[in-house]
Amino acid sequence: MFVLSEQLDTMKGDPNIPFRRYRDYVEANRAKFPAAAYELISSGLLLDASDHRCPHDGWLEWARFEEPSEGDRNEIRTLSLRVRLLGPYHDMYIEIYYPQVFSYSMSNPASHAGHFDWRYSEIRLSDAGNLIHEIEWAGPPGAEARWIIETSDVQLTTHPLDQA
């Protein structure tokens, strides 16, 4: 892991070291990332809180799993996930799409209050060569939510607030 709370909150000295390590990791593995994911990661958008399109401090609106199917009995199924956030500046929606989800883990020990703010996230490669998108939600102290999504790709788009 490179730019999650464990690395960023405990960093002593130069706070840019985790970001440089992450950038080096991404560049060293560039050919292994799908084009859309590489473009998203290398743009710095996931980490630049001054950009209105950055999910940092965004609020979860919804998360929807979809199971498109094929075959005579619709027995051939895949799993995809769409996530919508209210942008951190409350001026747009941010949607993140995972076209094929291979595995996921979503924990929230204090869900009575929602997820709080999207805090940190990073996209890295799994041992199988898929993408892992790990997301930390701020949550109350000691009860932060965490999502770990293993996927084929990740795409981020933005929409005006009037496009529900």
Summary of the structure (lengths in Angstrom):
residues: 164
radius of gyration: 16.3
end to end distance: 34.3
largest distance: 60.4
contacts: 454
relative contact order: 0.19
helix: 18%
strand: 36%
